[in-house]
Amino acid sequence: MTHTRRRSPRSALLAAPAAALLVLAAVGCSSGARLSVTVPTPSPEAAAYCEALHKELPKTVTGLERSDSGPDSVLTAVWGDGAIVLRCGVPRPAKMDDVQSEAIDADGVNWLLEQRDDAGPRFTTTYRKAYVEVTLGAEYAHDATPLSAFAVPVRATVPDSL
């Protein structure tokens, strides 16, 4: 024998608003809000290199799709809803003056490494006419793999400063 439980009209009235709130919450979470990225203010020469770089940036990096950031700018780009953020034309980091600072080479492009507290690493190109900064999310704490995706575009558009 199978028993079916009947809902009272009162429980249906209470469940409807709760279900509507859940739907609204789900829509709100996937609203496609744009990540706000601070836009650098480079010299006109550096801005021209950055504009050229912007046109050459990949659509995907380590499987993450390029997404929109705000405000719209040829000086910024984002992949994976902020897991990877690129800013071109940033000021020269003071840490570059420290002879103890760490740097890596990723496919022919040199990058200064800065470890950030409670966040992923930040890399800034060295020996280029415009400084390109790539900030990685915490999931990339010990992984510089995404930098490889930027090597060819950086080498092609931002000349060496040496």
N, C-alpha and C positions, 0 to 999 in steps of 0.2 A: 504494500500500500504506500502510495506517495502522498506526502503532505505538501501542500503549497501554502506558503505564508502570504497572506494578504496584507497589503499596506493600507493603513488607514488613510483617509483623505488628508488628515492633518499632517502625517509624515511626508506625504507627497508635496504639500505646500511648503514644508520646511526644506525639503531636499532640492527643490527647484532653484531657490536663490543661491544655495551653496554651490550647485553645479554651475550656475551662471558666473559666480565669482571665480571658480576654477578655470573656466574658459577664458575669462578676461585676464587672469594671471598668466595663463599660458601664452596668450597673444602678446601681453606686455613683455614677457621674457624674450620673445622672438621678434621684437619690433624692428630689428635691424638698426638699432641705434649706432651712430657713427662714433668711433673712437676719436677723442680730441687729441691732436698732436700739435705741440708747439712748433710753429714754423720759424726756421732760422731767418736771419737777415744778413745774407752774405754780400760781398762786394759785387758790382755788376759783372766783373770777369768770372768770379766763382759761380754766380747765378746762371750764367750762360752755360758753363760746364754742367751744372746741375740739371738744367733744362734738357740738355742733350742726354744725360744719364737717365732721366725720367722716361724718355722715349724708348730706352733700351732695356729697362728693367723687366725681369721675367714675370709671367702671369702666375706661376706657381713657384714656391720655394719649399723644399722638403715635403711636398704633397699638400701644402697649404695654399689656398687660393688667395689672390690679391683682393683686398676689400677696400672700401672707401674709408677715408679718415676725414676729419673736419679740422679746420676749414680746407677746402680744395686748394691744393698747391702742387706745383711741379717740384717742390723742395722736400716733399714727404711722400712716403708710401707705406702701406701696412699689408701684412699677410696674416691670415688666420685670426682675424678679429683682435689683433694686437700681440700675437705671439712673437711676431717679428716686425719691428718698426725701423724704417730707414729715414734718416734726415740728411739732406745734403746742404753744404754751405754752413755747417756749424762752426763756431769759433774753435781755434786750436786749443785742445785741452791742456791745462796747466801741468797735468801729469806727464806730458811729453818731455818736460824739462828734467824729470827725475831719472837719473841714470839707472836706477833700480827697477824702473817700470818694465812690465812684461809686454812682449809683442809676439805676434805670430805671423807667418806667411801663409796665405791661402791662395794657391794657384797663381803666384806671382804678384799678389797685392799684399803689402805689409799693413798690419792692423795693430794698434795699441789696444791692450786688453785692460779693462777696468772691471773688477769684481764689485758688485753692488750688494749691500746688505739686504737680505730677504728678497732678492730678485735675481734674475738671470744676468749674464754678463753684458757689458757694453763694449763695442769695438769701434775704433775710429781709425780711418786710413791715415797712413803716414807718408811723407814724401810725395804728396799730390797737390796740385794747384787749388783744389777745393777739398775741404775735409768732409768725408762721408762717414756718418755715424750709423751703426746698426745695433739696436738694442734687442736682446733676445729675452723671452720669458723664462721663468724659473725652470721650466721643463728642459731648457738648454743649458743648465748650470755648468755642465762639464762637456759641452758639445759645440764645437765651432763649425760643424758641418754646413749650416746655412750660408756661411761666408763664401763657399765655393760658387753659389748661384750668382754672386755679385762680382766675381773676379773679371769675367769677360766684359760686362758692361762698364765697370770702373776703368779697366785698362783701355777700353776703346774710346771713352768720352772725357775722362779726367786725366790730363797729362801729368807726368812726373814733374816734381818741382826741383829735382837735382840736375 
